Amino acid sequence: MSLDQLLDEVEQLPAAEKWRLVRHVLRSLEQQQTAAPRSDWHAFLRATFGSLKDMPIERHDQGNYEEREPLE
């Protein structure tokens, strides 16, 4: 069944059934959204962990701030 055919079928449903379908789809999307970032984040950490180990972070001198007129 194509998406257009499915949408045509949905249009024939009563309003209550459409709302039931909407709630089902939203719940499904929310579950996918909450599950995906965690696995993507872990994969990202595994792929990039230690990538900067040969480039240590250095903190240089702070330097001087310019003198400005006070606000009135």
CHARMM internal coordinates of N, CA and C (Angstrom, degrees):
IC EDIT
DIST 1 N 1 CA 1.4521
DIST 1 CA 1 C 1.5315
ANGL 1 N 1 CA 1 C 108.41
DIST 1 C 2 N 1.2980
ANGL 1 CA 1 C 2 N 116.81
DIHE 1 N 1 CA 1 C 2 N 132.28
DIST 2 N 2 CA 1.4657
ANGL 1 C 2 N 2 CA 120.42
DIHE 1 CA 1 C 2 N 2 CA 179.52
DIST 2 CA 2 C 1.5242
ANGL 2 N 2 CA 2 C 109.90
DIHE 1 C 2 N 2 CA 2 C -81.87
DIST 2 C 3 N 1.3004
ANGL 2 CA 2 C 3 N 115.90
DIHE 2 N 2 CA 2 C 3 N 166.02
DIST 3 N 3 CA 1.4605
ANGL 2 C 3 N 3 CA 121.02
DIHE 2 CA 2 C 3 N 3 CA 178.93
DIST 3 CA 3 C 1.5226
ANGL 3 N 3 CA 3 C 110.76
DIHE 2 C 3 N 3 CA 3 C -62.44
DIST 3 C 4 N 1.3112
ANGL 3 CA 3 C 4 N 117.28
DIHE 3 N 3 CA 3 C 4 N -40.19
DIST 4 N 4 CA 1.4691
ANGL 3 C 4 N 4 CA 120.42
DIHE 3 CA 3 C 4 N 4 CA 178.76
DIST 4 CA 4 C 1.5219
ANGL 4 N 4 CA 4 C 111.15
DIHE 3 C 4 N 4 CA 4 C -62.15
DIST 4 C 5 N 1.3292
ANGL 4 CA 4 C 5 N 117.13
DIHE 4 N 4 CA 4 C 5 N -41.39
DIST 5 N 5 CA 1.4663
ANGL 4 C 5 N 5 CA 120.50
DIHE 4 CA 4 C 5 N 5 CA 177.80
DIST 5 CA 5 C 1.5286
ANGL 5 N 5 CA 5 C 110.57
DIHE 4 C 5 N 5 CA 5 C -64.59
DIST 5 C 6 N 1.3083
ANGL 5 CA 5 C 6 N 115.82
DIHE 5 N 5 CA 5 C 6 N -41.41
DIST 6 N 6 CA 1.4585
ANGL 5 C 6 N 6 CA 119.91
DIHE 5 CA 5 C 6 N 6 CA 178.61
DIST 6 CA 6 C 1.5260
ANGL 6 N 6 CA 6 C 111.17
DIHE 5 C 6 N 6 CA 6 C -62.61
DIST 6 C 7 N 1.3271
ANGL 6 CA 6 C 7 N 116.53
DIHE 6 N 6 CA 6 C 7 N -43.66
DIST 7 N 7 CA 1.4601
ANGL 6 C 7 N 7 CA 120.28
DIHE 6 CA 6 C 7 N 7 CA 178.95
DIST 7 CA 7 C 1.5256
ANGL 7 N 7 CA 7 C 111.18
DIHE 6 C 7 N 7 CA 7 C -63.83
DIST 7 C 8 N 1.3163
ANGL 7 CA 7 C 8 N 117.38
DIHE 7 N 7 CA 7 C 8 N -37.43
DIST 8 N 8 CA 1.4677
ANGL 7 C 8 N 8 CA 120.73
DIHE 7 CA 7 C 8 N 8 CA 175.55
DIST 8 CA 8 C 1.5262
ANGL 8 N 8 CA 8 C 110.97
DIHE 7 C 8 N 8 CA 8 C -61.96
DIST 8 C 9 N 1.3295
ANGL 8 CA 8 C 9 N 116.74
DIHE 8 N 8 CA 8 C 9 N -41.10
DIST 9 N 9 CA 1.4625
ANGL 8 C 9 N 9 CA 121.03
DIHE 8 CA 8 C 9 N 9 CA 177.83
DIST 9 CA 9 C 1.5341
ANGL 9 N 9 CA 9 C 110.80
DIHE 8 C 9 N 9 CA 9 C -64.73
DIST 9 C 10 N 1.3242
ANGL 9 CA 9 C 10 N 116.02
DIHE 9 N 9 CA 9 C 10 N -41.66
DIST 10 N 10 CA 1.4622
ANGL 9 C 10 N 10 CA 120.37
DIHE 9 CA 9 C 10 N 10 CA -179.92
DIST 10 CA 10 C 1.5192
ANGL 10 N 10 CA 10 C 110.58
DIHE 9 C 10 N 10 CA 10 C -63.10
DIST 10 C 11 N 1.3101
ANGL 10 CA 10 C 11 N 117.63
DIHE 10 N 10 CA 10 C 11 N -38.03
DIST 11 N 11 CA 1.4642
ANGL 10 C 11 N 11 CA 121.17
DIHE 10 CA 10 C 11 N 11 CA 179.87
DIST 11 CA 11 C 1.5287
ANGL 11 N 11 CA 11 C 111.79
DIHE 10 C 11 N 11 CA 11 C -60.95
DIST 11 C 12 N 1.3067
ANGL 11 CA 11 C 12 N 117.47
DIHE 11 N 11 CA 11 C 12 N -25.56
DIST 12 N 12 CA 1.4595
ANGL 11 C 12 N 12 CA 120.97
DIHE 11 CA 11 C 12 N 12 CA -179.23
DIST 12 CA 12 C 1.5319
ANGL 12 N 12 CA 12 C 113.31
DIHE 11 C 12 N 12 CA 12 C -83.55
DIST 12 C 13 N 1.3230
ANGL 12 CA 12 C 13 N 117.14
DIHE 12 N 12 CA 12 C 13 N -9.47
DIST 13 N 13 CA 1.4648
ANGL 12 C 13 N 13 CA 120.61
DIHE 12 CA 12 C 13 N 13 CA -179.36
DIST 13 CA 13 C 1.5250
ANGL 13 N 13 CA 13 C 110.90
DIHE 12 C 13 N 13 CA 13 C -75.02
DIST 13 C 14 N 1.3156
ANGL 13 CA 13 C 14 N 117.12
DIHE 13 N 13 CA 13 C 14 N 152.77
DIST 14 N 14 CA 1.4656
ANGL 13 C 14 N 14 CA 120.17
DIHE 13 CA 13 C 14 N 14 CA 172.54
DIST 14 CA 14 C 1.5337
ANGL 14 N 14 CA 14 C 109.47
DIHE 13 C 14 N 14 CA 14 C -68.41
DIST 14 C 15 N 1.3223
ANGL 14 CA 14 C 15 N 116.40
DIHE 14 N 14 CA 14 C 15 N 159.86
DIST 15 N 15 CA 1.4636
ANGL 14 C 15 N 15 CA 121.63
DIHE 14 CA 14 C 15 N 15 CA -175.78
DIST 15 CA 15 C 1.5254
ANGL 15 N 15 CA 15 C 112.34
DIHE 14 C 15 N 15 CA 15 C -56.26
DIST 15 C 16 N 1.3191
ANGL 15 CA 15 C 16 N 117.82
DIHE 15 N 15 CA 15 C 16 N -41.72
DIST 16 N 16 CA 1.4689
ANGL 15 C 16 N 16 CA 120.59
DIHE 15 CA 15 C 16 N 16 CA -179.11
DIST 16 CA 16 C 1.5247
ANGL 16 N 16 CA 16 C 111.62
DIHE 15 C 16 N 16 CA 16 C -60.93
DIST 16 C 17 N 1.3266
ANGL 16 CA 16 C 17 N 116.50
DIHE 16 N 16 CA 16 C 17 N -39.94
DIST 17 N 17 CA 1.4582
ANGL 16 C 17 N 17 CA 120.31
DIHE 16 CA 16 C 17 N 17 CA 179.10
DIST 17 CA 17 C 1.5287
ANGL 17 N 17 CA 17 C 111.17
DIHE 16 C 17 N 17 CA 17 C -70.36
DIST 17 C 18 N 1.3342
ANGL 17 CA 17 C 18 N 116.91
DIHE 17 N 17 CA 17 C 18 N -34.82
DIST 18 N 18 CA 1.4758
ANGL 17 C 18 N 18 CA 119.79
DIHE 17 CA 17 C 18 N 18 CA 175.72
DIST 18 CA 18 C 1.5227
ANGL 18 N 18 CA 18 C 110.39
DIHE 17 C 18 N 18 CA 18 C -62.59
DIST 18 C 19 N 1.3498
ANGL 18 CA 18 C 19 N 116.83
DIHE 18 N 18 CA 18 C 19 N -43.36
DIST 19 N 19 CA 1.4614
ANGL 18 C 19 N 19 CA 120.19
DIHE 18 CA 18 C 19 N 19 CA 178.74
DIST 19 CA 19 C 1.5205
ANGL 19 N 19 CA 19 C 111.23
DIHE 18 C 19 N 19 CA 19 C -63.63
DIST 19 C 20 N 1.3244
ANGL 19 CA 19 C 20 N 116.46
DIHE 19 N 19 CA 19 C 20 N -38.41
DIST 20 N 20 CA 1.4653
ANGL 19 C 20 N 20 CA 120.41
DIHE 19 CA 19 C 20 N 20 CA 177.15
DIST 20 CA 20 C 1.5261
ANGL 20 N 20 CA 20 C 110.18
DIHE 19 C 20 N 20 CA 20 C -61.50
DIST 20 C 21 N 1.3203
ANGL 20 CA 20 C 21 N 116.14
DIHE 20 N 20 CA 20 C 21 N -42.10
DIST 21 N 21 CA 1.4606
ANGL 20 C 21 N 21 CA 121.42
DIHE 20 CA 20 C 21 N 21 CA 178.22
DIST 21 CA 21 C 1.5213
ANGL 21 N 21 CA 21 C 110.74
DIHE 20 C 21 N 21 CA 21 C -64.55
DIST 21 C 22 N 1.3194
ANGL 21 CA 21 C 22 N 117.13
DIHE 21 N 21 CA 21 C 22 N -43.56
DIST 22 N 22 CA 1.4760
ANGL 21 C 22 N 22 CA 121.43
DIHE 21 CA 21 C 22 N 22 CA 179.57
DIST 22 CA 22 C 1.5216
ANGL 22 N 22 CA 22 C 110.15
DIHE 21 C 22 N 22 CA 22 C -60.37
DIST 22 C 23 N 1.3469
ANGL 22 CA 22 C 23 N 116.62
DIHE 22 N 22 CA 22 C 23 N -46.53
DIST 23 N 23 CA 1.4655
ANGL 22 C 23 N 23 CA 119.73
DIHE 22 CA 22 C 23 N 23 CA 179.72
DIST 23 CA 23 C 1.5278
ANGL 23 N 23 CA 23 C 111.02
DIHE 22 C 23 N 23 CA 23 C -61.53
DIST 23 C 24 N 1.3113
ANGL 23 CA 23 C 24 N 116.41
DIHE 23 N 23 CA 23 C 24 N -39.97
DIST 24 N 24 CA 1.4694
ANGL 23 C 24 N 24 CA 120.47
DIHE 23 CA 23 C 24 N 24 CA 179.03
DIST 24 CA 24 C 1.5282
ANGL 24 N 24 CA 24 C 110.82
DIHE 23 C 24 N 24 CA 24 C -63.20
DIST 24 C 25 N 1.3162
ANGL 24 CA 24 C 25 N 117.29
DIHE 24 N 24 CA 24 C 25 N -46.46
DIST 25 N 25 CA 1.4690
ANGL 24 C 25 N 25 CA 121.53
DIHE 24 CA 24 C 25 N 25 CA -178.72
DIST 25 CA 25 C 1.5279
ANGL 25 N 25 CA 25 C 110.31
DIHE 24 C 25 N 25 CA 25 C -65.01
DIST 25 C 26 N 1.3431
ANGL 25 CA 25 C 26 N 117.30
DIHE 25 N 25 CA 25 C 26 N -42.63
DIST 26 N 26 CA 1.4636
ANGL 25 C 26 N 26 CA 120.38
DIHE 25 CA 25 C 26 N 26 CA 178.75
DIST 26 CA 26 C 1.5160
ANGL 26 N 26 CA 26 C 111.66
DIHE 25 C 26 N 26 CA 26 C -62.49
DIST 26 C 27 N 1.3211
ANGL 26 CA 26 C 27 N 117.08
DIHE 26 N 26 CA 26 C 27 N -42.99
DIST 27 N 27 CA 1.4622
ANGL 26 C 27 N 27 CA 121.13
DIHE 26 CA 26 C 27 N 27 CA 178.40
DIST 27 CA 27 C 1.5309
ANGL 27 N 27 CA 27 C 110.10
DIHE 26 C 27 N 27 CA 27 C -60.95
DIST 27 C 28 N 1.3098
ANGL 27 CA 27 C 28 N 116.28
DIHE 27 N 27 CA 27 C 28 N -42.60
DIST 28 N 28 CA 1.4572
ANGL 27 C 28 N 28 CA 121.06
DIHE 27 CA 27 C 28 N 28 CA 179.03
DIST 28 CA 28 C 1.5285
ANGL 28 N 28 CA 28 C 111.27
DIHE 27 C 28 N 28 CA 28 C -63.38
DIST 28 C 29 N 1.3240
ANGL 28 CA 28 C 29 N 116.64
DIHE 28 N 28 CA 28 C 29 N -43.34
DIST 29 N 29 CA 1.4659
ANGL 28 C 29 N 29 CA 120.49
DIHE 28 CA 28 C 29 N 29 CA 179.04
DIST 29 CA 29 C 1.5250
ANGL 29 N 29 CA 29 C 111.77
DIHE 28 C 29 N 29 CA 29 C -66.21
DIST 29 C 30 N 1.3257
ANGL 29 CA 29 C 30 N 117.28
DIHE 29 N 29 CA 29 C 30 N -39.05
DIST 30 N 30 CA 1.4650
ANGL 29 C 30 N 30 CA 120.80
DIHE 29 CA 29 C 30 N 30 CA 178.31
DIST 30 CA 30 C 1.5189
ANGL 30 N 30 CA 30 C 110.79
DIHE 29 C 30 N 30 CA 30 C -63.44
DIST 30 C 31 N 1.3196
ANGL 30 CA 30 C 31 N 117.45
DIHE 30 N 30 CA 30 C 31 N -40.53
DIST 31 N 31 CA 1.4633
ANGL 30 C 31 N 31 CA 121.00
DIHE 30 CA 30 C 31 N 31 CA 178.57
DIST 31 CA 31 C 1.5239
ANGL 31 N 31 CA 31 C 110.73
DIHE 30 C 31 N 31 CA 31 C -64.44
DIST 31 C 32 N 1.3151
ANGL 31 CA 31 C 32 N 116.86
DIHE 31 N 31 CA 31 C 32 N -41.64
DIST 32 N 32 CA 1.4651
ANGL 31 C 32 N 32 CA 120.65
DIHE 31 CA 31 C 32 N 32 CA 178.48
DIST 32 CA 32 C 1.5175
ANGL 32 N 32 CA 32 C 110.91
DIHE 31 C 32 N 32 CA 32 C -65.58
DIST 32 C 33 N 1.3257
ANGL 32 CA 32 C 33 N 116.17
DIHE 32 N 32 CA 32 C 33 N -39.92
DIST 33 N 33 CA 1.4595
ANGL 32 C 33 N 33 CA 120.44
DIHE 32 CA 32 C 33 N 33 CA -177.63
DIST 33 CA 33 C 1.5150
ANGL 33 N 33 CA 33 C 110.99
DIHE 32 C 33 N 33 CA 33 C -66.83
DIST 33 C 34 N 1.3104
ANGL 33 CA 33 C 34 N 118.30
DIHE 33 N 33 CA 33 C 34 N -41.76
DIST 34 N 34 CA 1.4554
ANGL 33 C 34 N 34 CA 120.19
DIHE 33 CA 33 C 34 N 34 CA -178.90
DIST 34 CA 34 C 1.5196
ANGL 34 N 34 CA 34 C 111.79
DIHE 33 C 34 N 34 CA 34 C -74.16
DIST 34 C 35 N 1.3074
ANGL 34 CA 34 C 35 N 118.78
DIHE 34 N 34 CA 34 C 35 N -28.25
DIST 35 N 35 CA 1.4603
ANGL 34 C 35 N 35 CA 121.06
DIHE 34 CA 34 C 35 N 35 CA -179.45
DIST 35 CA 35 C 1.5150
ANGL 35 N 35 CA 35 C 112.25
DIHE 34 C 35 N 35 CA 35 C -81.29
DIST 35 C 36 N 1.3161
ANGL 35 CA 35 C 36 N 118.66
DIHE 35 N 35 CA 35 C 36 N -36.01
DIST 36 N 36 CA 1.4686
ANGL 35 C 36 N 36 CA 121.51
DIHE 35 CA 35 C 36 N 36 CA -173.72
DIST 36 CA 36 C 1.5235
ANGL 36 N 36 CA 36 C 113.91
DIHE 35 C 36 N 36 CA 36 C -66.83
DIST 36 C 37 N 1.3355
ANGL 36 CA 36 C 37 N 120.29
DIHE 36 N 36 CA 36 C 37 N -47.84
DIST 37 N 37 CA 1.4598
ANGL 36 C 37 N 37 CA 118.09
DIHE 36 CA 36 C 37 N 37 CA -176.16
DIST 37 CA 37 C 1.5210
ANGL 37 N 37 CA 37 C 113.77
DIHE 36 C 37 N 37 CA 37 C -60.53
DIST 37 C 38 N 1.3323
ANGL 37 CA 37 C 38 N 117.52
DIHE 37 N 37 CA 37 C 38 N -34.42
DIST 38 N 38 CA 1.4531
ANGL 37 C 38 N 38 CA 119.05
DIHE 37 CA 37 C 38 N 38 CA -178.96
DIST 38 CA 38 C 1.5273
ANGL 38 N 38 CA 38 C 110.90
DIHE 37 C 38 N 38 CA 38 C -63.83
DIST 38 C 39 N 1.3170
ANGL 38 CA 38 C 39 N 117.35
DIHE 38 N 38 CA 38 C 39 N -47.87
DIST 39 N 39 CA 1.4570
ANGL 38 C 39 N 39 CA 119.27
DIHE 38 CA 38 C 39 N 39 CA -179.81
DIST 39 CA 39 C 1.5230
ANGL 39 N 39 CA 39 C 110.66
DIHE 38 C 39 N 39 CA 39 C -68.35
DIST 39 C 40 N 1.3249
ANGL 39 CA 39 C 40 N 117.59
DIHE 39 N 39 CA 39 C 40 N -37.22
DIST 40 N 40 CA 1.4596
ANGL 39 C 40 N 40 CA 120.08
DIHE 39 CA 39 C 40 N 40 CA 177.34
DIST 40 CA 40 C 1.5305
ANGL 40 N 40 CA 40 C 110.42
DIHE 39 C 40 N 40 CA 40 C -64.91
DIST 40 C 41 N 1.3361
ANGL 40 CA 40 C 41 N 116.91
DIHE 40 N 40 CA 40 C 41 N -40.24
DIST 41 N 41 CA 1.4589
ANGL 40 C 41 N 41 CA 121.16
DIHE 40 CA 40 C 41 N 41 CA -179.39
DIST 41 CA 41 C 1.5274
ANGL 41 N 41 CA 41 C 110.34
DIHE 40 C 41 N 41 CA 41 C -64.61
DIST 41 C 42 N 1.3108
ANGL 41 CA 41 C 42 N 117.35
DIHE 41 N 41 CA 41 C 42 N -43.50
DIST 42 N 42 CA 1.4539
ANGL 41 C 42 N 42 CA 120.13
DIHE 41 CA 41 C 42 N 42 CA 179.14
DIST 42 CA 42 C 1.5287
ANGL 42 N 42 CA 42 C 110.96
DIHE 41 C 42 N 42 CA 42 C -65.46
DIST 42 C 43 N 1.3037
ANGL 42 CA 42 C 43 N 116.95
DIHE 42 N 42 CA 42 C 43 N -39.97
DIST 43 N 43 CA 1.4674
ANGL 42 C 43 N 43 CA 120.09
DIHE 42 CA 42 C 43 N 43 CA 177.65
DIST 43 CA 43 C 1.5247
ANGL 43 N 43 CA 43 C 110.15
DIHE 42 C 43 N 43 CA 43 C -63.87
DIST 43 C 44 N 1.3237
ANGL 43 CA 43 C 44 N 116.58
DIHE 43 N 43 CA 43 C 44 N -40.38
DIST 44 N 44 CA 1.4654
ANGL 43 C 44 N 44 CA 120.55
DIHE 43 CA 43 C 44 N 44 CA 177.97
DIST 44 CA 44 C 1.5253
ANGL 44 N 44 CA 44 C 110.48
DIHE 43 C 44 N 44 CA 44 C -61.98
DIST 44 C 45 N 1.3270
ANGL 44 CA 44 C 45 N 117.12
DIHE 44 N 44 CA 44 C 45 N -45.43
DIST 45 N 45 CA 1.4710
ANGL 44 C 45 N 45 CA 119.84
DIHE 44 CA 44 C 45 N 45 CA 179.41
DIST 45 CA 45 C 1.5234
ANGL 45 N 45 CA 45 C 111.49
DIHE 44 C 45 N 45 CA 45 C -61.94
DIST 45 C 46 N 1.3234
ANGL 45 CA 45 C 46 N 116.78
DIHE 45 N 45 CA 45 C 46 N -43.90
DIST 46 N 46 CA 1.4596
ANGL 45 C 46 N 46 CA 119.45
DIHE 45 CA 45 C 46 N 46 CA 179.25
DIST 46 CA 46 C 1.5331
ANGL 46 N 46 CA 46 C 111.32
DIHE 45 C 46 N 46 CA 46 C -62.48
DIST 46 C 47 N 1.3284
ANGL 46 CA 46 C 47 N 116.47
DIHE 46 N 46 CA 46 C 47 N -38.09
DIST 47 N 47 CA 1.4687
ANGL 46 C 47 N 47 CA 119.95
DIHE 46 CA 46 C 47 N 47 CA -177.12
DIST 47 CA 47 C 1.5224
ANGL 47 N 47 CA 47 C 112.60
DIHE 46 C 47 N 47 CA 47 C -74.19
DIST 47 C 48 N 1.3380
ANGL 47 CA 47 C 48 N 117.29
DIHE 47 N 47 CA 47 C 48 N -29.71
DIST 48 N 48 CA 1.4712
ANGL 47 C 48 N 48 CA 119.23
DIHE 47 CA 47 C 48 N 48 CA -173.13
DIST 48 CA 48 C 1.5223
ANGL 48 N 48 CA 48 C 113.67
DIHE 47 C 48 N 48 CA 48 C -111.07
DIST 48 C 49 N 1.3164
ANGL 48 CA 48 C 49 N 118.80
DIHE 48 N 48 CA 48 C 49 N -5.78
DIST 49 N 49 CA 1.4581
ANGL 48 C 49 N 49 CA 121.15
DIHE 48 CA 48 C 49 N 49 CA -178.01
DIST 49 CA 49 C 1.5250
ANGL 49 N 49 CA 49 C 110.93
DIHE 48 C 49 N 49 CA 49 C -56.72
DIST 49 C 50 N 1.3101
ANGL 49 CA 49 C 50 N 116.55
DIHE 49 N 49 CA 49 C 50 N 127.43
DIST 50 N 50 CA 1.4571
ANGL 49 C 50 N 50 CA 121.35
DIHE 49 CA 49 C 50 N 50 CA 177.65
DIST 50 CA 50 C 1.5168
ANGL 50 N 50 CA 50 C 114.49
DIHE 49 C 50 N 50 CA 50 C 79.34
DIST 50 C 51 N 1.3187
ANGL 50 CA 50 C 51 N 117.97
DIHE 50 N 50 CA 50 C 51 N 7.90
DIST 51 N 51 CA 1.4675
ANGL 50 C 51 N 51 CA 119.40
DIHE 50 CA 50 C 51 N 51 CA -176.81
DIST 51 CA 51 C 1.5232
ANGL 51 N 51 CA 51 C 112.48
DIHE 50 C 51 N 51 CA 51 C -68.12
DIST 51 C 52 N 1.3130
ANGL 51 CA 51 C 52 N 118.76
DIHE 51 N 51 CA 51 C 52 N -20.36
DIST 52 N 52 CA 1.4660
ANGL 51 C 52 N 52 CA 121.58
DIHE 51 CA 51 C 52 N 52 CA 179.42
DIST 52 CA 52 C 1.5271
ANGL 52 N 52 CA 52 C 112.47
DIHE 51 C 52 N 52 CA 52 C -109.74
DIST 52 C 53 N 1.3131
ANGL 52 CA 52 C 53 N 117.90
DIHE 52 N 52 CA 52 C 53 N 16.88
DIST 53 N 53 CA 1.4594
ANGL 52 C 53 N 53 CA 120.16
DIHE 52 CA 52 C 53 N 53 CA -176.22
DIST 53 CA 53 C 1.5277
ANGL 53 N 53 CA 53 C 112.35
DIHE 52 C 53 N 53 CA 53 C -63.82
DIST 53 C 54 N 1.3277
ANGL 53 CA 53 C 54 N 118.34
DIHE 53 N 53 CA 53 C 54 N -26.38
DIST 54 N 54 CA 1.4672
ANGL 53 C 54 N 54 CA 121.26
DIHE 53 CA 53 C 54 N 54 CA 179.20
DIST 54 CA 54 C 1.5273
ANGL 54 N 54 CA 54 C 112.01
DIHE 53 C 54 N 54 CA 54 C -88.66
DIST 54 C 55 N 1.3310
ANGL 54 CA 54 C 55 N 117.87
DIHE 54 N 54 CA 54 C 55 N -1.50
DIST 55 N 55 CA 1.4663
ANGL 54 C 55 N 55 CA 121.99
DIHE 54 CA 54 C 55 N 55 CA 179.58
DIST 55 CA 55 C 1.5291
ANGL 55 N 55 CA 55 C 108.12
DIHE 54 C 55 N 55 CA 55 C -123.38
DIST 55 C 56 N 1.3314
ANGL 55 CA 55 C 56 N 117.77
DIHE 55 N 55 CA 55 C 56 N 83.33
DIST 56 N 56 CA 1.4626
ANGL 55 C 56 N 56 CA 118.57
DIHE 55 CA 55 C 56 N 56 CA -176.86
DIST 56 CA 56 C 1.5262
ANGL 56 N 56 CA 56 C 111.56
DIHE 55 C 56 N 56 CA 56 C -63.70
DIST 56 C 57 N 1.3144
ANGL 56 CA 56 C 57 N 114.57
DIHE 56 N 56 CA 56 C 57 N 150.29
DIST 57 N 57 CA 1.4592
ANGL 56 C 57 N 57 CA 120.32
DIHE 56 CA 56 C 57 N 57 CA 178.77
DIST 57 CA 57 C 1.5131
ANGL 57 N 57 CA 57 C 108.36
DIHE 56 C 57 N 57 CA 57 C -78.27
DIST 57 C 58 N 1.3202
ANGL 57 CA 57 C 58 N 116.74
DIHE 57 N 57 CA 57 C 58 N 129.13
DIST 58 N 58 CA 1.4608
ANGL 57 C 58 N 58 CA 121.71
DIHE 57 CA 57 C 58 N 58 CA 179.62
DIST 58 CA 58 C 1.5231
ANGL 58 N 58 CA 58 C 109.35
DIHE 57 C 58 N 58 CA 58 C -115.00
DIST 58 C 59 N 1.3237
ANGL 58 CA 58 C 59 N 115.05
DIHE 58 N 58 CA 58 C 59 N 141.59
DIST 59 N 59 CA 1.4526
ANGL 58 C 59 N 59 CA 119.54
DIHE 58 CA 58 C 59 N 59 CA 174.62
DIST 59 CA 59 C 1.5219
ANGL 59 N 59 CA 59 C 107.44
DIHE 58 C 59 N 59 CA 59 C -110.82
DIST 59 C 60 N 1.3036
ANGL 59 CA 59 C 60 N 115.77
DIHE 59 N 59 CA 59 C 60 N 113.20
DIST 60 N 60 CA 1.4589
ANGL 59 C 60 N 60 CA 121.41
DIHE 59 CA 59 C 60 N 60 CA -179.50
DIST 60 CA 60 C 1.5168
ANGL 60 N 60 CA 60 C 109.64
DIHE 59 C 60 N 60 CA 60 C -82.95
DIST 60 C 61 N 1.3494
ANGL 60 CA 60 C 61 N 116.14
DIHE 60 N 60 CA 60 C 61 N 168.21
DIST 61 N 61 CA 1.4589
ANGL 60 C 61 N 61 CA 120.76
DIHE 60 CA 60 C 61 N 61 CA 177.02
DIST 61 CA 61 C 1.5169
ANGL 61 N 61 CA 61 C 110.28
DIHE 60 C 61 N 61 CA 61 C -56.92
DIST 61 C 62 N 1.3233
ANGL 61 CA 61 C 62 N 115.61
DIHE 61 N 61 CA 61 C 62 N 148.35
DIST 62 N 62 CA 1.4530
ANGL 61 C 62 N 62 CA 120.37
DIHE 61 CA 61 C 62 N 62 CA -175.32
DIST 62 CA 62 C 1.5247
ANGL 62 N 62 CA 62 C 112.43
DIHE 61 C 62 N 62 CA 62 C -67.87
DIST 62 C 63 N 1.3073
ANGL 62 CA 62 C 63 N 117.87
DIHE 62 N 62 CA 62 C 63 N -32.79
DIST 63 N 63 CA 1.4648
ANGL 62 C 63 N 63 CA 119.67
DIHE 62 CA 62 C 63 N 63 CA -179.08
DIST 63 CA 63 C 1.5221
ANGL 63 N 63 CA 63 C 111.01
DIHE 62 C 63 N 63 CA 63 C 88.42
DIST 63 C 64 N 1.3177
ANGL 63 CA 63 C 64 N 116.14
DIHE 63 N 63 CA 63 C 64 N -174.68
DIST 64 N 64 CA 1.4609
ANGL 63 C 64 N 64 CA 121.51
DIHE 63 CA 63 C 64 N 64 CA -177.71
DIST 64 CA 64 C 1.5108
ANGL 64 N 64 CA 64 C 110.84
DIHE 63 C 64 N 64 CA 64 C -107.57
DIST 64 C 65 N 1.3196
ANGL 64 CA 64 C 65 N 114.73
DIHE 64 N 64 CA 64 C 65 N 143.19
DIST 65 N 65 CA 1.4566
ANGL 64 C 65 N 65 CA 120.37
DIHE 64 CA 64 C 65 N 65 CA 174.53
DIST 65 CA 65 C 1.5149
ANGL 65 N 65 CA 65 C 109.01
DIHE 64 C 65 N 65 CA 65 C -91.37
DIST 65 C 66 N 1.3114
ANGL 65 CA 65 C 66 N 116.44
DIHE 65 N 65 CA 65 C 66 N 145.94
DIST 66 N 66 CA 1.4522
ANGL 65 C 66 N 66 CA 119.39
DIHE 65 CA 65 C 66 N 66 CA 176.14
DIST 66 CA 66 C 1.5258
ANGL 66 N 66 CA 66 C 109.64
DIHE 65 C 66 N 66 CA 66 C -73.98
DIST 66 C 67 N 1.3264
ANGL 66 CA 66 C 67 N 115.68
DIHE 66 N 66 CA 66 C 67 N 149.33
DIST 67 N 67 CA 1.4594
ANGL 66 C 67 N 67 CA 120.94
DIHE 66 CA 66 C 67 N 67 CA 177.83
DIST 67 CA 67 C 1.5151
ANGL 67 N 67 CA 67 C 108.61
DIHE 66 C 67 N 67 CA 67 C -84.77
DIST 67 C 68 N 1.3256
ANGL 67 CA 67 C 68 N 117.39
DIHE 67 N 67 CA 67 C 68 N 131.64
DIST 68 N 68 CA 1.4527
ANGL 67 C 68 N 68 CA 121.59
DIHE 67 CA 67 C 68 N 68 CA 179.08
DIST 68 CA 68 C 1.5172
ANGL 68 N 68 CA 68 C 109.91
DIHE 67 C 68 N 68 CA 68 C -122.49
DIST 68 C 69 N 1.3142
ANGL 68 CA 68 C 69 N 114.36
DIHE 68 N 68 CA 68 C 69 N 157.45
DIST 69 N 69 CA 1.4519
ANGL 68 C 69 N 69 CA 119.44
DIHE 68 CA 68 C 69 N 69 CA 176.63
DIST 69 CA 69 C 1.5253
ANGL 69 N 69 CA 69 C 109.40
DIHE 68 C 69 N 69 CA 69 C -69.73
DIST 69 C 70 N 1.3357
ANGL 69 CA 69 C 70 N 116.87
DIHE 69 N 69 CA 69 C 70 N 143.47
DIST 70 N 70 CA 1.4563
ANGL 69 C 70 N 70 CA 118.09
DIHE 69 CA 69 C 70 N 70 CA 179.30
DIST 70 CA 70 C 1.5370
ANGL 70 N 70 CA 70 C 111.81
DIHE 69 C 70 N 70 CA 70 C -68.56
DIST 70 C 71 N 1.3241
ANGL 70 CA 70 C 71 N 116.27
DIHE 70 N 70 CA 70 C 71 N 149.23
DIST 71 N 71 CA 1.4547
ANGL 70 C 71 N 71 CA 120.68
DIHE 70 CA 70 C 71 N 71 CA 176.40
DIST 71 CA 71 C 1.5206
ANGL 71 N 71 CA 71 C 108.56
DIHE 70 C 71 N 71 CA 71 C -79.25
DIST 71 C 72 N 1.3089
ANGL 71 CA 71 C 72 N 116.07
DIHE 71 N 71 CA 71 C 72 N 142.01
DIST 72 N 72 CA 1.4703
ANGL 71 C 72 N 72 CA 119.53
DIHE 71 CA 71 C 72 N 72 CA 179.84
DIST 72 CA 72 C 1.4882
ANGL 72 N 72 CA 72 C 111.42
DIHE 71 C 72 N 72 CA 72 C -114.59
END
COOR INIT
IC SEED 1 N 1 CA 1 C
IC BUILD
